[in-house]
Amino acid sequence: MNPEQLQQMVKWLNQQIINSNESMNEAHQTNNYCKETQLEGMKEAYMKCLNKLSKM
């Protein structure tokens, strides 16, 4: 992966984390705990990917 692709991937992952946080807050406010839990798992996966990319 070239540096430009890496930068784009990091930017995309960060945006997905932000989106997950916003959606988790909405799900919590509407007491949709199943969706909140799903989103939390997605956020965790995005964060793991981001962490692995930052170690490259």
Secondary structure, 3 states (H helix, E strand, C coil): CCHHHHHHHHHHHHHHHHHHHHHHHHHHHCCCHHHHHHHHHHHHHHHHHHHHHHCC
